[in-house]
Structures are given as C-alpha cells and as structure tokens.
Amino acid sequence: MYGMRRENLPNAPIYNQRLQTALREVKSQLGELESIIGRCPIASDDESKISALFKQVRNQAQFEYPTTRTIGFVGDSGVGEDIV
C-alpha cells in the first residue's frame, strides 16, 4: 500500500523552506496589522481608503492554503488503488 504522507515534496520553489517560513511570518504580520487598523474609527467608514485597506488586510490575513493535495487514479475499478 502506498503511503502519500511519507512522500517527499516536489522540487518546486513553492515548497522551499525559507519561502514557507517567510509566508507564515507575513501572514502573522498581516494579522497584527489587521488588529491595529481595526481599532481605527475610520476603518468602518466604507468611504475611506483605510476601510478598503482594512478589508484587504483582513482578507489576506485569513488566507489558508490547503494542507492536502488532490490526486487521481486511472484504471479499472477495484484493482487495488489503495492509498493511505
């Protein structure tokens, strides 16, 4: 039986550890910025640029990327496509 969880990540720039660390740090900083901007009274004024910025930062701070991958199998049904 094939164990996908033990599979090495592809050799692609997006899986680079330094990049992944930087992305986590940026997400954390965006969360802090969201909190700071959210305390500003004009953040709730839809006419202000601060409000538009607040919405963008909030959206980006809440971004979650998938922790799983989608894979497909080609073949006849029931011939051993077991995966863990």
N, CA, C and O atoms as a Maestro MAE file, in Angstrom:
{
 s_m_m2io_version
 :::
 2.0.0
}

f_m_ct {
 s_m_title
 :::
 protein
 m_atom[336] {
  # First column is atom index #
  i_m_mmod_type
  r_m_x_coord
  r_m_y_coord
  r_m_z_coord
  i_m_residue_number
  s_m_chain_name
  s_m_pdb_residue_name
  s_m_pdb_atom_name
  i_m_atomic_number
  :::
  1 25 0.846 -1.165 0.000 1 A "MET " " N  " 7
  2 3 0.000 0.000 0.000 1 A "MET " " CA " 6
  3 2 0.901 1.241 0.000 1 A "MET " " C  " 6
  4 15 1.907 1.285 0.709 1 A "MET " " O  " 8
  5 25 0.541 2.220 -0.780 2 A "TYR " " N  " 7
  6 3 1.321 3.450 -0.920 2 A "TYR " " CA " 6
  7 2 0.952 4.433 0.177 2 A "TYR " " C  " 6
  8 15 -0.233 4.662 0.420 2 A "TYR " " O  " 8
  9 25 1.930 5.017 0.840 3 A "GLY " " N  " 7
  10 3 1.696 6.000 1.901 3 A "GLY " " CA " 6
  11 2 2.083 7.397 1.447 3 A "GLY " " C  " 6
  12 15 3.259 7.758 1.494 3 A "GLY " " O  " 8
  13 25 1.113 8.187 1.010 4 A "MET " " N  " 7
  14 3 1.385 9.515 0.479 4 A "MET " " CA " 6
  15 2 2.013 10.440 1.521 4 A "MET " " C  " 6
  16 15 2.784 11.330 1.161 4 A "MET " " O  " 8
  17 25 1.702 10.248 2.795 5 A "ARG " " N  " 7
  18 3 2.238 11.126 3.833 5 A "ARG " " CA " 6
  19 2 3.753 11.002 3.952 5 A "ARG " " C  " 6
  20 15 4.403 11.916 4.461 5 A "ARG " " O  " 8
  21 25 4.320 9.905 3.500 6 A "ARG " " N  " 7
  22 3 5.766 9.707 3.550 6 A "ARG " " CA " 6
  23 2 6.455 10.185 2.272 6 A "ARG " " C  " 6
  24 15 7.679 10.115 2.164 6 A "ARG " " O  " 8
  25 25 5.691 10.658 1.326 7 A "GLU " " N  " 7
  26 3 6.240 11.105 0.043 7 A "GLU " " CA " 6
  27 2 7.002 12.423 0.205 7 A "GLU " " C  " 6
  28 15 6.558 13.317 0.925 7 A "GLU " " O  " 8
  29 25 8.141 12.537 -0.461 8 A "ASN " " N  " 7
  30 3 8.889 13.790 -0.460 8 A "ASN " " CA " 6
  31 2 8.136 14.826 -1.283 8 A "ASN " " C  " 6
  32 15 7.499 14.504 -2.286 8 A "ASN " " O  " 8
  33 25 8.221 16.077 -0.838 9 A "LEU " " N  " 7
  34 3 7.581 17.152 -1.589 9 A "LEU " " CA " 6
  35 2 8.290 17.342 -2.928 9 A "LEU " " C  " 6
  36 15 9.487 17.079 -3.041 9 A "LEU " " O  " 8
  37 25 7.561 17.794 -3.929 10 A "PRO " " N  " 7
  38 3 8.185 18.046 -5.236 10 A "PRO " " CA " 6
  39 2 9.268 19.117 -5.120 10 A "PRO " " C  " 6
  40 15 9.229 19.966 -4.229 10 A "PRO " " O  " 8
  41 25 10.222 19.063 -6.025 11 A "ASN " " N  " 7
  42 3 11.293 20.055 -6.049 11 A "ASN " " CA " 6
  43 2 10.806 21.273 -6.821 11 A "ASN " " C  " 6
  44 15 11.166 21.479 -7.980 11 A "ASN " " O  " 8
  45 25 9.984 22.072 -6.158 12 A "ALA " " N  " 7
  46 3 9.429 23.276 -6.767 12 A "ALA " " CA " 6
  47 2 9.663 24.435 -5.809 12 A "ALA " " C  " 6
  48 15 9.669 24.231 -4.595 12 A "ALA " " O  " 8
  49 25 9.856 25.654 -6.326 13 A "PRO " " N  " 7
  50 3 10.141 26.807 -5.465 13 A "PRO " " CA " 6
  51 2 9.111 27.027 -4.351 13 A "PRO " " C  " 6
  52 15 9.480 27.495 -3.274 13 A "PRO " " O  " 8
  53 25 7.864 26.712 -4.572 14 A "ILE " " N  " 7
  54 3 6.817 26.957 -3.573 14 A "ILE " " CA " 6
  55 2 7.024 26.115 -2.314 14 A "ILE " " C  " 6
  56 15 6.533 26.478 -1.246 14 A "ILE " " O  " 8
  57 25 7.743 25.001 -2.425 15 A "TYR " " N  " 7
  58 3 7.972 24.127 -1.273 15 A "TYR " " CA " 6
  59 2 9.272 24.443 -0.544 15 A "TYR " " C  " 6
  60 15 9.627 23.739 0.401 15 A "TYR " " O  " 8
  61 25 9.993 25.489 -0.959 16 A "ASN " " N  " 7
  62 3 11.234 25.886 -0.329 16 A "ASN " " CA " 6
  63 2 10.955 26.290 1.124 16 A "ASN " " C  " 6
  64 15 10.035 27.062 1.392 16 A "ASN " " O  " 8
  65 25 11.749 25.766 2.052 17 A "GLN " " N  " 7
  66 3 11.510 26.009 3.478 17 A "GLN " " CA " 6
  67 2 11.610 27.487 3.835 17 A "GLN " " C  " 6
  68 15 10.812 27.982 4.632 17 A "GLN " " O  " 8
  69 25 12.573 28.197 3.260 18 A "ARG " " N  " 7
  70 3 12.720 29.638 3.547 18 A "ARG " " CA " 6
  71 2 11.485 30.402 3.084 18 A "ARG " " C  " 6
  72 15 11.012 31.302 3.777 18 A "ARG " " O  " 8
  73 25 10.965 30.045 1.919 19 A "LEU " " N  " 7
  74 3 9.762 30.704 1.406 19 A "LEU " " CA " 6
  75 2 8.564 30.408 2.309 19 A "LEU " " C  " 6
  76 15 7.787 31.309 2.624 19 A "LEU " " O  " 8
  77 25 8.416 29.163 2.721 20 A "GLN " " N  " 7
  78 3 7.301 28.790 3.583 20 A "GLN " " CA " 6
  79 2 7.375 29.540 4.925 20 A "GLN " " C  " 6
  80 15 6.353 29.989 5.442 20 A "GLN " " O  " 8
  81 25 8.567 29.671 5.474 21 A "THR " " N  " 7
  82 3 8.751 30.413 6.727 21 A "THR " " CA " 6
  83 2 8.392 31.882 6.532 21 A "THR " " C  " 6
  84 15 7.706 32.476 7.364 21 A "THR " " O  " 8
  85 25 8.858 32.463 5.433 22 A "ALA " " N  " 7
  86 3 8.557 33.873 5.146 22 A "ALA " " CA " 6
  87 2 7.054 34.087 4.979 22 A "ALA " " C  " 6
  88 15 6.518 35.084 5.462 22 A "ALA " " O  " 8
  89 25 6.373 33.171 4.306 23 A "LEU " " N  " 7
  90 3 4.927 33.296 4.119 23 A "LEU " " CA " 6
  91 2 4.181 33.230 5.450 23 A "LEU " " C  " 6
  92 15 3.223 33.973 5.661 23 A "LEU " " O  " 8
  93 25 4.615 32.345 6.347 24 A "ARG " " N  " 7
  94 3 3.990 32.265 7.673 24 A "ARG " " CA " 6
  95 2 4.205 33.566 8.447 24 A "ARG " " C  " 6
  96 15 3.295 34.047 9.122 24 A "ARG " " O  " 8
  97 25 5.412 34.136 8.348 25 A "GLU " " N  " 7
  98 3 5.701 35.395 9.041 25 A "GLU " " CA " 6
  99 2 4.860 36.533 8.489 25 A "GLU " " C  " 6
  100 15 4.331 37.339 9.255 25 A "GLU " " O  " 8
  101 25 4.729 36.612 7.173 26 A "VAL " " N  " 7
  102 3 3.917 37.661 6.553 26 A "VAL " " CA " 6
  103 2 2.460 37.527 6.986 26 A "VAL " " C  " 6
  104 15 1.802 38.524 7.283 26 A "VAL " " O  " 8
  105 25 1.959 36.296 7.022 27 A "LYS " " N  " 7
  106 3 0.576 36.078 7.452 27 A "LYS " " CA " 6
  107 2 0.380 36.544 8.893 27 A "LYS " " C  " 6
  108 15 -0.638 37.154 9.218 27 A "LYS " " O  " 8
  109 25 1.347 36.260 9.746 28 A "SER " " N  " 7
  110 3 1.278 36.698 11.136 28 A "SER " " CA " 6
  111 2 1.299 38.226 11.221 28 A "SER " " C  " 6
  112 15 0.531 38.817 11.981 28 A "SER " " O  " 8
  113 25 2.161 38.853 10.458 29 A "GLN " " N  " 7
  114 3 2.247 40.314 10.452 29 A "GLN " " CA " 6
  115 2 0.962 40.945 9.920 29 A "GLN " " C  " 6
  116 15 0.528 41.985 10.415 29 A "GLN " " O  " 8
  117 25 0.360 40.326 8.925 30 A "LEU " " N  " 7
  118 3 -0.914 40.834 8.415 30 A "LEU " " CA " 6
  119 2 -1.997 40.757 9.485 30 A "LEU " " C  " 6
  120 15 -2.845 41.645 9.581 30 A "LEU " " O  " 8
  121 25 -1.967 39.697 10.286 31 A "GLY " " N  " 7
  122 3 -2.930 39.580 11.385 31 A "GLY " " CA " 6
  123 2 -2.755 40.696 12.399 31 A "GLY " " C  " 6
  124 15 -3.735 41.247 12.901 31 A "GLY " " O  " 8
  125 25 -1.499 41.031 12.703 32 A "GLU " " N  " 7
  126 3 -1.232 42.130 13.629 32 A "GLU " " CA " 6
  127 2 -1.689 43.459 13.028 32 A "GLU " " C  " 6
  128 15 -2.293 44.282 13.714 32 A "GLU " " O  " 8
  129 25 -1.398 43.661 11.751 33 A "LEU " " N  " 7
  130 3 -1.810 44.890 11.076 33 A "LEU " " CA " 6
  131 2 -3.328 45.011 11.038 33 A "LEU " " C  " 6
  132 15 -3.873 46.100 11.216 33 A "LEU " " O  " 8
  133 25 -4.003 43.899 10.808 34 A "GLU " " N  " 7
  134 3 -5.472 43.893 10.815 34 A "GLU " " CA " 6
  135 2 -6.000 44.371 12.168 34 A "GLU " " C  " 6
  136 15 -6.938 45.164 12.235 34 A "GLU " " O  " 8
  137 25 -5.392 43.883 13.227 35 A "SER " " N  " 7
  138 3 -5.814 44.266 14.565 35 A "SER " " CA " 6
  139 2 -5.616 45.763 14.804 35 A "SER " " C  " 6
  140 15 -6.480 46.429 15.373 35 A "SER " " O  " 8
  141 25 -4.484 46.276 14.370 36 A "ILE " " N  " 7
  142 3 -4.178 47.699 14.562 36 A "ILE " " CA " 6
  143 2 -5.125 48.571 13.745 36 A "ILE " " C  " 6
  144 15 -5.691 49.532 14.265 36 A "ILE " " O  " 8
  145 25 -5.301 48.236 12.461 37 A "ILE " " N  " 7
  146 3 -6.182 49.041 11.606 37 A "ILE " " CA " 6
  147 2 -7.622 48.950 12.091 37 A "ILE " " C  " 6
  148 15 -8.361 49.932 12.027 37 A "ILE " " O  " 8
  149 25 -8.028 47.778 12.576 38 A "GLY " " N  " 7
  150 3 -9.393 47.573 13.041 38 A "GLY " " CA " 6
  151 2 -9.781 48.478 14.199 38 A "GLY " " C  " 6
  152 15 -10.961 48.762 14.404 38 A "GLY " " O  " 8
  153 25 -8.789 48.928 14.956 39 A "ARG " " N  " 7
  154 3 -9.053 49.833 16.085 39 A "ARG " " CA " 6
  155 2 -9.251 51.279 15.635 39 A "ARG " " C  " 6
  156 15 -9.706 52.118 16.414 39 A "ARG " " O  " 8
  157 25 -8.917 51.565 14.404 40 A "CYS " " N  " 7
  158 3 -9.044 52.927 13.874 40 A "CYS " " CA " 6
  159 2 -10.526 53.204 13.572 40 A "CYS " " C  " 6
  160 15 -11.158 52.417 12.867 40 A "CYS " " O  " 8
  161 25 -11.082 54.288 14.081 41 A "PRO " " N  " 7
  162 3 -12.510 54.576 13.893 41 A "PRO " " CA " 6
  163 2 -12.945 54.639 12.422 41 A "PRO " " C  " 6
  164 15 -14.076 54.275 12.099 41 A "PRO " " O  " 8
  165 25 -12.060 55.095 11.534 42 A "ILE " " N  " 7
  166 3 -12.495 55.209 10.131 42 A "ILE " " CA " 6
  167 2 -12.380 53.892 9.362 42 A "ILE " " C  " 6
  168 15 -12.703 53.837 8.176 42 A "ILE " " O  " 8
  169 25 -11.918 52.826 10.038 43 A "ALA " " N  " 7
  170 3 -11.851 51.520 9.378 43 A "ALA " " CA " 6
  171 2 -13.248 51.005 9.028 43 A "ALA " " C  " 6
  172 15 -13.398 50.186 8.122 43 A "ALA " " O  " 8
  173 25 -14.267 51.483 9.742 44 A "SER " " N  " 7
  174 3 -15.639 51.047 9.461 44 A "SER " " CA " 6
  175 2 -16.381 51.998 8.528 44 A "SER " " C  " 6
  176 15 -17.543 51.765 8.194 44 A "SER " " O  " 8
  177 25 -15.710 53.069 8.107 45 A "ASP " " N  " 7
  178 3 -16.307 54.027 7.167 45 A "ASP " " CA " 6
  179 2 -16.026 53.550 5.745 45 A "ASP " " C  " 6
  180 15 -14.902 53.674 5.257 45 A "ASP " " O  " 8
  181 25 -17.041 53.008 5.084 46 A "ASP " " N  " 7
  182 3 -16.860 52.427 3.749 46 A "ASP " " CA " 6
  183 2 -16.363 53.422 2.709 46 A "ASP " " C  " 6
  184 15 -15.926 53.017 1.632 46 A "ASP " " O  " 8
  185 25 -16.423 54.704 3.007 47 A "GLU " " N  " 7
  186 3 -15.946 55.731 2.079 47 A "GLU " " CA " 6
  187 2 -14.440 55.973 2.191 47 A "GLU " " C  " 6
  188 15 -13.850 56.594 1.307 47 A "GLU " " O  " 8
  189 25 -13.818 55.496 3.259 48 A "SER " " N  " 7
  190 3 -12.410 55.799 3.487 48 A "SER " " CA " 6
  191 2 -11.491 54.766 2.841 48 A "SER " " C  " 6
  192 15 -11.853 53.604 2.657 48 A "SER " " O  " 8
  193 25 -10.301 55.227 2.508 49 A "LYS " " N  " 7
  194 3 -9.287 54.318 1.971 49 A "LYS " " CA " 6
  195 2 -8.793 53.359 3.053 49 A "LYS " " C  " 6
  196 15 -8.385 52.236 2.756 49 A "LYS " " O  " 8
  197 25 -8.833 53.802 4.292 50 A "ILE " " N  " 7
  198 3 -8.438 52.940 5.413 50 A "ILE " " CA " 6
  199 2 -9.372 51.737 5.500 50 A "ILE " " C  " 6
  200 15 -8.936 50.621 5.782 50 A "ILE " " O  " 8
  201 25 -10.644 51.969 5.259 51 A "SER " " N  " 7
  202 3 -11.616 50.876 5.291 51 A "SER " " CA " 6
  203 2 -11.309 49.853 4.208 51 A "SER " " C  " 6
  204 15 -11.360 48.648 4.455 51 A "SER " " O  " 8
  205 25 -10.990 50.331 3.008 52 A "ALA " " N  " 7
  206 3 -10.652 49.418 1.903 52 A "ALA " " CA " 6
  207 2 -9.376 48.644 2.230 52 A "ALA " " C  " 6
  208 15 -9.293 47.442 1.976 52 A "ALA " " O  " 8
  209 25 -8.388 49.330 2.791 53 A "LEU " " N  " 7
  210 3 -7.143 48.683 3.178 53 A "LEU " " CA " 6
  211 2 -7.394 47.648 4.275 53 A "LEU " " C  " 6
  212 15 -6.839 46.549 4.238 53 A "LEU " " O  " 8
  213 25 -8.229 48.002 5.245 54 A "PHE " " N  " 7
  214 3 -8.562 47.084 6.330 54 A "PHE " " CA " 6
  215 2 -9.189 45.799 5.783 54 A "PHE " " C  " 6
  216 15 -8.836 44.701 6.214 54 A "PHE " " O  " 8
  217 25 -10.105 45.938 4.846 55 A "LYS " " N  " 7
  218 3 -10.760 44.762 4.259 55 A "LYS " " CA " 6
  219 2 -9.760 43.883 3.516 55 A "LYS " " C  " 6
  220 15 -9.822 42.656 3.599 55 A "LYS " " O  " 8
  221 25 -8.840 44.513 2.791 56 A "GLN " " N  " 7
  222 3 -7.826 43.745 2.064 56 A "GLN " " CA " 6
  223 2 -6.906 43.000 3.027 56 A "GLN " " C  " 6
  224 15 -6.621 41.817 2.841 56 A "GLN " " O  " 8
  225 25 -6.450 43.702 4.050 57 A "VAL " " N  " 7
  226 3 -5.550 43.086 5.031 57 A "VAL " " CA " 6
  227 2 -6.258 41.950 5.758 57 A "VAL " " C  " 6
  228 15 -5.673 40.887 5.968 57 A "VAL " " O  " 8
  229 25 -7.517 42.169 6.144 58 A "ARG " " N  " 7
  230 3 -8.284 41.123 6.830 58 A "ARG " " CA " 6
  231 2 -8.417 39.893 5.946 58 A "ARG " " C  " 6
  232 15 -8.241 38.766 6.408 58 A "ARG " " O  " 8
  233 25 -8.725 40.110 4.683 59 A "ASN " " N  " 7
  234 3 -8.864 39.010 3.720 59 A "ASN " " CA " 6
  235 2 -7.557 38.231 3.597 59 A "ASN " " C  " 6
  236 15 -7.556 37.001 3.639 59 A "ASN " " O  " 8
  237 25 -6.459 38.940 3.447 60 A "GLN " " N  " 7
  238 3 -5.164 38.285 3.266 60 A "GLN " " CA " 6
  239 2 -4.682 37.613 4.548 60 A "GLN " " C  " 6
  240 15 -4.039 36.566 4.483 60 A "GLN " " O  " 8
  241 25 -4.975 38.185 5.699 61 A "ALA " " N  " 7
  242 3 -4.562 37.603 6.970 61 A "ALA " " CA " 6
  243 2 -5.296 36.284 7.243 61 A "ALA " " C  " 6
  244 15 -4.784 35.428 7.965 61 A "ALA " " O  " 8
  245 25 -6.481 36.121 6.672 62 A "GLN " " N  " 7
  246 3 -7.274 34.909 6.895 62 A "GLN " " CA " 6
  247 2 -7.020 33.832 5.848 62 A "GLN " " C  " 6
  248 15 -7.634 32.766 5.896 62 A "GLN " " O  " 8
  249 25 -6.125 34.097 4.906 63 A "PHE " " N  " 7
  250 3 -5.842 33.135 3.840 63 A "PHE " " CA " 6
  251 2 -5.327 31.827 4.427 63 A "PHE " " C  " 6
  252 15 -4.445 31.824 5.285 63 A "PHE " " O  " 8
  253 25 -5.872 30.748 3.968 64 A "GLU " " N  " 7
  254 3 -5.419 29.414 4.349 64 A "GLU " " CA " 6
  255 2 -5.156 28.622 3.078 64 A "GLU " " C  " 6
  256 15 -6.006 28.564 2.190 64 A "GLU " " O  " 8
  257 25 -4.004 28.024 2.993 65 A "TYR " " N  " 7
  258 3 -3.740 27.176 1.844 65 A "TYR " " CA " 6
  259 2 -4.009 25.726 2.235 65 A "TYR " " C  " 6
  260 15 -3.898 25.360 3.405 65 A "TYR " " O  " 8
  261 25 -4.363 24.908 1.252 66 A "PRO " " N  " 7
  262 3 -4.709 23.522 1.571 66 A "PRO " " CA " 6
  263 2 -3.506 22.755 2.124 66 A "PRO " " C  " 6
  264 15 -2.373 22.953 1.683 66 A "PRO " " O  " 8
  265 25 -3.764 21.895 3.079 67 A "THR " " N  " 7
  266 3 -2.698 21.068 3.643 67 A "THR " " CA " 6
  267 2 -2.640 19.698 2.968 67 A "THR " " C  " 6
  268 15 -1.783 18.874 3.288 67 A "THR " " O  " 8
  269 25 -3.537 19.471 2.053 68 A "THR " " N  " 7
  270 3 -3.555 18.200 1.327 68 A "THR " " CA " 6
  271 2 -3.450 18.452 -0.166 68 A "THR " " C  " 6
  272 15 -3.620 19.579 -0.633 68 A "THR " " O  " 8
  273 25 -3.175 17.425 -0.883 69 A "ARG " " N  " 7
  274 3 -3.143 17.510 -2.341 69 A "ARG " " CA " 6
  275 2 -4.226 16.604 -2.903 69 A "ARG " " C  " 6
  276 15 -4.591 15.598 -2.296 69 A "ARG " " O  " 8
  277 25 -4.725 16.969 -4.052 70 A "THR " " N  " 7
  278 3 -5.713 16.143 -4.731 70 A "THR " " CA " 6
  279 2 -4.988 15.323 -5.787 70 A "THR " " C  " 6
  280 15 -4.229 15.852 -6.600 70 A "THR " " O  " 8
  281 25 -5.236 14.037 -5.756 71 A "ILE " " N  " 7
  282 3 -4.628 13.154 -6.746 71 A "ILE " " CA " 6
  283 2 -5.727 12.336 -7.415 71 A "ILE " " C  " 6
  284 15 -6.824 12.201 -6.872 71 A "ILE " " O  " 8
  285 25 -5.440 11.803 -8.568 72 A "GLY " " N  " 7
  286 3 -6.416 10.981 -9.277 72 A "GLY " " CA " 6
  287 2 -5.802 9.660 -9.696 72 A "GLY " " C  " 6
  288 15 -4.586 9.546 -9.851 72 A "GLY " " O  " 8
  289 25 -6.637 8.685 -9.874 73 A "PHE " " N  " 7
  290 3 -6.203 7.365 -10.315 73 A "PHE " " CA " 6
  291 2 -6.908 7.016 -11.604 73 A "PHE " " C  " 6
  292 15 -8.087 7.318 -11.793 73 A "PHE " " O  " 8
  293 25 -6.180 6.385 -12.470 74 A "VAL " " N  " 7
  294 3 -6.761 5.928 -13.726 74 A "VAL " " CA " 6
  295 2 -6.627 4.415 -13.747 74 A "VAL " " C  " 6
  296 15 -5.551 3.870 -13.500 74 A "VAL " " O  " 8
  297 25 -7.717 3.753 -14.040 75 A "GLY " " N  " 7
  298 3 -7.677 2.291 -14.121 75 A "GLY " " CA " 6
  299 2 -9.041 1.698 -13.853 75 A "GLY " " C  " 6
  300 15 -10.000 2.402 -13.538 75 A "GLY " " O  " 8
  301 25 -9.101 0.405 -13.983 76 A "ASP " " N  " 7
  302 3 -10.350 -0.303 -13.742 76 A "ASP " " CA " 6
  303 2 -10.698 -0.266 -12.253 76 A "ASP " " C  " 6
  304 15 -9.813 -0.276 -11.397 76 A "ASP " " O  " 8
  305 25 -11.967 -0.223 -11.965 77 A "SER " " N  " 7
  306 3 -12.442 -0.182 -10.598 77 A "SER " " CA " 6
  307 2 -12.117 -1.481 -9.872 77 A "SER " " C  " 6
  308 15 -12.247 -2.577 -10.418 77 A "SER " " O  " 8
  309 25 -11.684 -1.318 -8.600 78 A "GLY " " N  " 7
  310 3 -11.473 -2.478 -7.743 78 A "GLY " " CA " 6
  311 2 -10.199 -3.277 -8.009 78 A "GLY " " C  " 6
  312 15 -10.135 -4.454 -7.655 78 A "GLY " " O  " 8
  313 25 -9.187 -2.670 -8.622 79 A "VAL " " N  " 7
  314 3 -7.973 -3.420 -8.907 79 A "VAL " " CA " 6
  315 2 -6.799 -2.988 -8.034 79 A "VAL " " C  " 6
  316 15 -5.643 -3.168 -8.417 79 A "VAL " " O  " 8
  317 25 -7.085 -2.422 -6.871 80 A "GLY " " N  " 7
  318 3 -6.021 -2.164 -5.909 80 A "GLY " " CA " 6
  319 2 -5.490 -0.749 -5.854 80 A "GLY " " C  " 6
  320 15 -4.289 -0.559 -5.663 80 A "GLY " " O  " 8
  321 25 -6.338 0.245 -6.013 81 A "GLU " " N  " 7
  322 3 -5.880 1.628 -5.935 81 A "GLU " " CA " 6
  323 2 -5.867 2.101 -4.480 81 A "GLU " " C  " 6
  324 15 -6.329 3.207 -4.200 81 A "GLU " " O  " 8
  325 25 -5.355 1.303 -3.555 82 A "ASP " " N  " 7
  326 3 -5.332 1.668 -2.137 82 A "ASP " " CA " 6
  327 2 -4.319 2.796 -1.911 82 A "ASP " " C  " 6
  328 15 -3.230 2.807 -2.486 82 A "ASP " " O  " 8
  329 25 -4.712 3.732 -1.062 83 A "ILE " " N  " 7
  330 3 -3.821 4.825 -0.688 83 A "ILE " " CA " 6
  331 2 -4.056 5.170 0.767 83 A "ILE " " C  " 6
  332 15 -5.173 5.045 1.269 83 A "ILE " " O  " 8
  333 25 -3.018 5.597 1.435 84 A "VAL " " N  " 7
  334 3 -3.113 5.969 2.845 84 A "VAL " " CA " 6
  335 2 -2.754 7.437 2.991 84 A "VAL " " C  " 6
  336 15 -2.767 7.969 4.101 84 A "VAL " " O  " 8
  :::
 }
 m_bond[335] {
  # First column is bond index #
  i_m_from
  i_m_to
  i_m_order
  :::
  1 1 2 1
  2 2 3 1
  3 3 4 2
  4 3 5 1
  5 5 6 1
  6 6 7 1
  7 7 8 2
  8 7 9 1
  9 9 10 1
  10 10 11 1
  11 11 12 2
  12 11 13 1
  13 13 14 1
  14 14 15 1
  15 15 16 2
  16 15 17 1
  17 17 18 1
  18 18 19 1
  19 19 20 2
  20 19 21 1
  21 21 22 1
  22 22 23 1
  23 23 24 2
  24 23 25 1
  25 25 26 1
  26 26 27 1
  27 27 28 2
  28 27 29 1
  29 29 30 1
  30 30 31 1
  31 31 32 2
  32 31 33 1
  33 33 34 1
  34 34 35 1
  35 35 36 2
  36 35 37 1
  37 37 38 1
  38 38 39 1
  39 39 40 2
  40 39 41 1
  41 41 42 1
  42 42 43 1
  43 43 44 2
  44 43 45 1
  45 45 46 1
  46 46 47 1
  47 47 48 2
  48 47 49 1
  49 49 50 1
  50 50 51 1
  51 51 52 2
  52 51 53 1
  53 53 54 1
  54 54 55 1
  55 55 56 2
  56 55 57 1
  57 57 58 1
  58 58 59 1
  59 59 60 2
  60 59 61 1
  61 61 62 1
  62 62 63 1
  63 63 64 2
  64 63 65 1
  65 65 66 1
  66 66 67 1
  67 67 68 2
  68 67 69 1
  69 69 70 1
  70 70 71 1
  71 71 72 2
  72 71 73 1
  73 73 74 1
  74 74 75 1
  75 75 76 2
  76 75 77 1
  77 77 78 1
  78 78 79 1
  79 79 80 2
  80 79 81 1
  81 81 82 1
  82 82 83 1
  83 83 84 2
  84 83 85 1
  85 85 86 1
  86 86 87 1
  87 87 88 2
  88 87 89 1
  89 89 90 1
  90 90 91 1
  91 91 92 2
  92 91 93 1
  93 93 94 1
  94 94 95 1
  95 95 96 2
  96 95 97 1
  97 97 98 1
  98 98 99 1
  99 99 100 2
  100 99 101 1
  101 101 102 1
  102 102 103 1
  103 103 104 2
  104 103 105 1
  105 105 106 1
  106 106 107 1
  107 107 108 2
  108 107 109 1
  109 109 110 1
  110 110 111 1
  111 111 112 2
  112 111 113 1
  113 113 114 1
  114 114 115 1
  115 115 116 2
  116 115 117 1
  117 117 118 1
  118 118 119 1
  119 119 120 2
  120 119 121 1
  121 121 122 1
  122 122 123 1
  123 123 124 2
  124 123 125 1
  125 125 126 1
  126 126 127 1
  127 127 128 2
  128 127 129 1
  129 129 130 1
  130 130 131 1
  131 131 132 2
  132 131 133 1
  133 133 134 1
  134 134 135 1
  135 135 136 2
  136 135 137 1
  137 137 138 1
  138 138 139 1
  139 139 140 2
  140 139 141 1
  141 141 142 1
  142 142 143 1
  143 143 144 2
  144 143 145 1
  145 145 146 1
  146 146 147 1
  147 147 148 2
  148 147 149 1
  149 149 150 1
  150 150 151 1
  151 151 152 2
  152 151 153 1
  153 153 154 1
  154 154 155 1
  155 155 156 2
  156 155 157 1
  157 157 158 1
  158 158 159 1
  159 159 160 2
  160 159 161 1
  161 161 162 1
  162 162 163 1
  163 163 164 2
  164 163 165 1
  165 165 166 1
  166 166 167 1
  167 167 168 2
  168 167 169 1
  169 169 170 1
  170 170 171 1
  171 171 172 2
  172 171 173 1
  173 173 174 1
  174 174 175 1
  175 175 176 2
  176 175 177 1
  177 177 178 1
  178 178 179 1
  179 179 180 2
  180 179 181 1
  181 181 182 1
  182 182 183 1
  183 183 184 2
  184 183 185 1
  185 185 186 1
  186 186 187 1
  187 187 188 2
  188 187 189 1
  189 189 190 1
  190 190 191 1
  191 191 192 2
  192 191 193 1
  193 193 194 1
  194 194 195 1
  195 195 196 2
  196 195 197 1
  197 197 198 1
  198 198 199 1
  199 199 200 2
  200 199 201 1
  201 201 202 1
  202 202 203 1
  203 203 204 2
  204 203 205 1
  205 205 206 1
  206 206 207 1
  207 207 208 2
  208 207 209 1
  209 209 210 1
  210 210 211 1
  211 211 212 2
  212 211 213 1
  213 213 214 1
  214 214 215 1
  215 215 216 2
  216 215 217 1
  217 217 218 1
  218 218 219 1
  219 219 220 2
  220 219 221 1
  221 221 222 1
  222 222 223 1
  223 223 224 2
  224 223 225 1
  225 225 226 1
  226 226 227 1
  227 227 228 2
  228 227 229 1
  229 229 230 1
  230 230 231 1
  231 231 232 2
  232 231 233 1
  233 233 234 1
  234 234 235 1
  235 235 236 2
  236 235 237 1
  237 237 238 1
  238 238 239 1
  239 239 240 2
  240 239 241 1
  241 241 242 1
  242 242 243 1
  243 243 244 2
  244 243 245 1
  245 245 246 1
  246 246 247 1
  247 247 248 2
  248 247 249 1
  249 249 250 1
  250 250 251 1
  251 251 252 2
  252 251 253 1
  253 253 254 1
  254 254 255 1
  255 255 256 2
  256 255 257 1
  257 257 258 1
  258 258 259 1
  259 259 260 2
  260 259 261 1
  261 261 262 1
  262 262 263 1
  263 263 264 2
  264 263 265 1
  265 265 266 1
  266 266 267 1
  267 267 268 2
  268 267 269 1
  269 269 270 1
  270 270 271 1
  271 271 272 2
  272 271 273 1
  273 273 274 1
  274 274 275 1
  275 275 276 2
  276 275 277 1
  277 277 278 1
  278 278 279 1
  279 279 280 2
  280 279 281 1
  281 281 282 1
  282 282 283 1
  283 283 284 2
  284 283 285 1
  285 285 286 1
  286 286 287 1
  287 287 288 2
  288 287 289 1
  289 289 290 1
  290 290 291 1
  291 291 292 2
  292 291 293 1
  293 293 294 1
  294 294 295 1
  295 295 296 2
  296 295 297 1
  297 297 298 1
  298 298 299 1
  299 299 300 2
  300 299 301 1
  301 301 302 1
  302 302 303 1
  303 303 304 2
  304 303 305 1
  305 305 306 1
  306 306 307 1
  307 307 308 2
  308 307 309 1
  309 309 310 1
  310 310 311 1
  311 311 312 2
  312 311 313 1
  313 313 314 1
  314 314 315 1
  315 315 316 2
  316 315 317 1
  317 317 318 1
  318 318 319 1
  319 319 320 2
  320 319 321 1
  321 321 322 1
  322 322 323 1
  323 323 324 2
  324 323 325 1
  325 325 326 1
  326 326 327 1
  327 327 328 2
  328 327 329 1
  329 329 330 1
  330 330 331 1
  331 331 332 2
  332 331 333 1
  333 333 334 1
  334 334 335 1
  335 335 336 2
  :::
 }
}
